[in-house]
Amino acid sequence: MRLENKVALISGGAKGMGAVEAKLFAKEGAKIVIGDLLEVEGRKVEAEINETGGECLFVPLDVTNEAQWEQAVSAAVGRFGKLDILINNAGIFRPSTVEGTSSEEWDQVMDINAKGVFLGAKAVIPAMRESGGGSIINLSSVAGLVGAAYSTAYTASKGAVRLFTKSTAIQYASDGIRSNSIHPGVIQTDMTSDSISNPDFKEQRIDPTPLGRLGQPEDVAMGALYLASDESSFVTGAELVIDGGWTAQ
């Protein structure tokens, strides 16, 4: 029970990596709040966790809406008494070049992937400070470490997440609040299914991966578990790369 007596808020927790993280954290003893726009899917995850002996609350959450973030944090503290962990998991992917990216697409991706992370951290910091500290885990990407030919706005947004994470770590270390980013490679989820089915994408990203396979949501969830637990109590401002060795080349 590596997260016993801890309370975790997970954005984008209705499916994909967020849902896997929520279920794993519940098994490890955490009380879970999942926020998402997908209410049907979110309620299903909530019910599954509760039916298997965990404690989970679903809250509607548009990560670009500051008021909804504040409501989510209030719901977590009101239900479970505190908040220890935030996973900023929600995000979108839009493949495009610089010239092929409209200003509307740029704004949408940056709002969800970068502004959403900022608003989440801003909302949870007072509650974490009140409870004596916490762990903020921001989902970036290998696209936040190296340039990418396949998505302009996505790459920019994930780079923003990487450095925002470090700034947060420095600013709130004295409050006992840690902030780290996770940088997955190609993970097999609904969000990546279209890209993975493209033969060119497969040749560029999957075939050269040293470990020779796609990442699975569980691979990322286990990394998040480490960063959420007290095992990583001396880790902040760090980048956990989970990419099968792709960026090591």
C-alpha positions as CSV (number, residue, x, y, z in Angstrom):
1,M,0.0,0.0,0.0
2,R,2.5,2.6,-1.2
3,L,-0.1,5.4,-1.2
4,E,-2.0,4.6,2.0
5,N,-3.8,7.6,3.5
6,K,-3.1,9.8,0.5
7,V,-5.6,11.6,-1.7
8,A,-5.0,12.0,-5.4
9,L,-6.7,14.2,-8.0
10,I,-6.3,13.0,-11.6
11,S,-7.3,15.0,-14.6
12,G,-8.3,13.1,-17.7
13,G,-9.1,10.2,-15.5
14,A,-12.0,8.8,-17.4
15,K,-10.0,6.7,-19.9
16,G,-6.5,5.9,-21.2
17,M,-3.6,6.6,-19.0
18,G,-5.6,8.5,-16.5
19,A,-8.0,5.6,-15.8
20,V,-5.1,3.2,-15.4
21,E,-3.4,5.5,-13.0
22,A,-6.6,5.9,-11.0
23,K,-7.1,2.2,-10.6
24,L,-3.5,1.5,-9.7
25,F,-3.4,4.3,-7.1
26,A,-6.6,3.0,-5.6
27,K,-5.1,-0.5,-5.3
28,E,-2.1,1.1,-3.5
29,G,-4.4,2.7,-0.9
30,A,-5.1,6.2,-2.2
31,K,-8.5,7.9,-2.2
32,I,-9.1,9.0,-5.8
33,V,-10.8,12.0,-7.4
34,I,-11.0,11.8,-11.2
35,G,-11.9,14.9,-13.2
36,D,-12.9,14.7,-16.9
37,L,-15.4,16.1,-19.5
38,L,-16.4,12.4,-20.3
39,E,-18.9,11.9,-17.5
40,V,-20.2,8.5,-18.7
41,E,-16.7,7.0,-18.9
42,G,-15.7,8.8,-15.7
43,R,-18.7,7.4,-13.7
44,K,-17.8,4.0,-15.0
45,V,-14.2,4.2,-13.6
46,E,-15.6,5.7,-10.3
47,A,-18.0,2.7,-10.0
48,E,-15.3,0.1,-10.8
49,I,-13.0,1.5,-8.2
50,N,-15.7,1.7,-5.5
51,E,-17.0,-1.8,-6.3
52,T,-13.5,-3.3,-5.8
53,G,-13.0,-1.8,-2.4
54,G,-11.5,1.5,-3.2
55,E,-12.8,5.1,-2.7
56,C,-13.3,7.2,-5.8
57,L,-15.2,10.4,-6.6
58,F,-15.9,11.6,-10.2
59,V,-16.1,15.4,-10.8
60,P,-16.8,17.2,-14.1
61,L,-13.6,19.0,-15.1
62,D,-12.7,21.2,-18.1
63,V,-9.0,21.7,-17.4
64,T,-9.1,25.1,-19.2
65,N,-11.7,26.4,-16.7
66,E,-10.2,27.8,-13.5
67,A,-13.5,27.7,-11.6
68,Q,-13.9,24.0,-12.3
69,W,-10.4,23.3,-11.0
70,E,-11.2,25.1,-7.8
71,Q,-14.5,23.1,-7.5
72,A,-12.6,19.9,-8.1
73,V,-10.1,20.7,-5.3
74,S,-12.9,21.7,-3.0
75,A,-14.7,18.4,-3.7
76,A,-11.6,16.4,-3.0
77,V,-10.9,18.2,0.3
78,G,-14.6,18.1,1.2
79,R,-14.9,14.4,0.6
80,F,-11.6,13.1,1.8
81,G,-10.3,15.9,4.1
82,K,-7.1,16.8,2.2
83,L,-5.2,16.6,-1.1
84,D,-1.7,15.0,-1.5
85,I,-1.3,14.2,-5.2
86,L,-2.1,15.9,-8.5
87,I,-1.7,14.2,-11.8
88,N,-2.1,16.6,-14.7
89,N,-2.9,13.9,-17.2
90,A,-5.4,15.5,-19.5
91,G,-4.2,16.4,-23.0
92,I,-4.8,16.4,-26.7
93,F,-2.7,15.6,-29.8
94,R,-3.0,17.4,-33.1
95,P,-0.6,16.4,-35.9
96,S,0.5,19.3,-38.0
97,T,3.4,21.4,-39.4
98,V,4.0,25.1,-38.6
99,E,2.3,26.2,-41.8
100,G,-0.4,23.6,-41.3
101,T,-1.3,24.8,-37.8
102,S,-4.2,27.3,-37.6
103,S,-4.1,29.9,-34.8
104,E,-7.3,28.2,-33.5
105,E,-5.7,24.8,-33.3
106,W,-2.6,26.3,-31.6
107,D,-4.8,28.0,-29.0
108,Q,-6.8,24.8,-28.3
109,V,-3.7,22.6,-27.8
110,M,-1.9,25.2,-25.7
111,D,-5.0,25.8,-23.6
112,I,-5.6,22.1,-22.7
113,N,-2.0,20.9,-22.6
114,A,-0.2,23.9,-21.0
115,K,-2.7,26.2,-19.5
116,G,-4.6,23.2,-18.0
117,V,-1.4,22.1,-16.2
118,F,-0.9,25.6,-14.9
119,L,-4.4,25.9,-13.6
120,G,-4.3,22.5,-12.0
121,A,-1.1,23.3,-10.1
122,K,-2.4,26.7,-9.1
123,A,-5.6,25.2,-7.7
124,V,-4.0,22.4,-5.6
125,I,-1.0,24.3,-4.1
126,P,-3.0,25.9,-1.3
127,A,-4.6,22.6,-0.3
128,M,-1.2,20.8,-0.4
129,R,0.4,23.5,1.7
130,E,-2.4,23.2,4.2
131,S,-1.7,19.4,4.5
132,G,2.0,19.8,4.8
133,G,3.1,19.1,1.3
134,G,2.3,17.1,-1.8
135,S,3.4,15.7,-5.2
136,I,2.4,17.4,-8.5
137,I,3.0,15.1,-11.5
138,N,2.7,16.7,-14.9
139,L,2.4,14.6,-18.0
140,S,4.7,16.0,-20.7
141,S,6.1,13.9,-23.5
142,V,9.3,13.0,-25.3
143,A,8.1,15.8,-27.6
144,G,8.8,18.1,-24.6
145,L,12.5,17.0,-24.8
146,V,13.3,16.9,-28.5
147,G,11.9,18.4,-31.7
148,A,9.2,16.6,-33.5
149,A,8.2,16.6,-37.2
150,Y,4.7,15.5,-36.5
151,S,3.1,18.2,-34.3
152,T,4.0,21.8,-33.9
153,A,1.5,22.9,-31.2
154,Y,1.8,19.6,-29.2
155,T,5.5,19.8,-29.1
156,A,5.4,23.5,-27.9
157,S,2.8,22.7,-25.3
158,K,4.8,19.7,-23.9
159,G,8.0,21.8,-23.8
160,A,6.1,24.4,-21.8
161,V,5.0,21.7,-19.3
162,R,8.6,20.6,-18.8
163,L,9.9,24.0,-17.7
164,F,6.7,25.0,-15.8
165,T,7.2,21.8,-13.8
166,K,10.8,22.9,-12.8
167,S,9.6,26.4,-11.9
168,T,6.9,25.0,-9.7
169,A,9.4,22.7,-8.0
170,I,11.7,25.6,-7.1
171,Q,9.0,27.9,-6.0
172,Y,7.2,25.5,-3.6
173,A,10.0,23.2,-2.3
174,S,9.9,25.0,1.0
175,D,6.3,24.1,1.4
176,G,7.1,20.4,1.0
177,I,5.5,20.4,-2.5
178,R,7.3,18.4,-5.1
179,S,6.8,18.8,-8.8
180,N,8.0,16.4,-11.5
181,S,7.2,15.7,-15.1
182,I,6.8,12.4,-17.0
183,H,7.9,12.1,-20.6
184,P,6.2,9.1,-22.3
185,G,7.2,7.9,-25.7
186,V,4.5,6.3,-27.9
187,I,1.9,4.8,-25.6
188,Q,-0.9,2.7,-26.9
189,T,-4.0,4.6,-26.1
190,D,-7.1,5.9,-27.9
191,M,-5.3,9.2,-28.4
192,T,-2.4,7.7,-30.4
193,S,-4.4,5.0,-32.3
194,D,-4.7,7.0,-35.5
195,S,-1.0,7.9,-35.5
196,I,0.2,4.4,-34.7
197,S,-1.9,3.0,-37.7
198,N,0.1,5.3,-40.1
199,P,2.9,3.3,-41.6
200,D,5.2,6.4,-41.8
201,F,4.7,7.1,-38.1
202,K,5.4,3.5,-37.2
203,E,8.7,3.6,-39.2
204,Q,9.8,6.9,-37.6
205,R,8.9,6.2,-34.0
206,I,8.1,2.6,-33.1
207,D,10.7,0.6,-35.2
208,P,13.7,2.6,-33.9
209,T,12.7,2.1,-30.2
210,P,15.5,0.1,-28.6
211,L,13.1,-2.0,-26.4
212,G,11.2,-2.9,-29.6
213,R,7.6,-2.3,-28.5
214,L,4.9,0.2,-27.9
215,G,4.5,1.6,-24.4
216,Q,1.5,0.7,-22.4
217,P,-0.5,2.9,-20.0
218,E,0.7,0.7,-17.2
219,D,4.3,1.7,-17.9
220,V,3.4,5.3,-17.3
221,A,1.2,4.6,-14.3
222,M,4.0,2.8,-12.5
223,G,6.3,5.8,-13.0
224,A,3.6,8.1,-11.7
225,L,3.2,5.8,-8.7
226,Y,6.8,6.2,-7.8
227,L,6.6,10.0,-8.1
228,A,3.4,10.1,-6.0
229,S,4.8,7.9,-3.2
230,D,7.2,8.8,-0.4
231,E,9.8,6.7,-2.1
232,S,10.6,9.8,-4.2
233,S,10.7,12.2,-1.3
234,F,14.0,13.7,-2.5
235,V,12.9,14.0,-6.2
236,T,11.6,17.3,-7.5
237,G,12.1,19.3,-10.7
238,A,13.0,16.0,-12.4
239,E,12.1,14.4,-15.7
240,L,11.1,10.8,-15.8
241,V,11.4,9.5,-19.4
242,I,9.4,6.4,-20.2
243,D,10.0,5.8,-23.9
244,G,11.7,2.5,-24.4
245,G,15.0,4.2,-25.0
246,W,13.9,6.2,-28.0
247,T,15.5,9.5,-26.8
248,A,18.7,7.8,-25.6
249,Q,19.9,7.6,-29.2
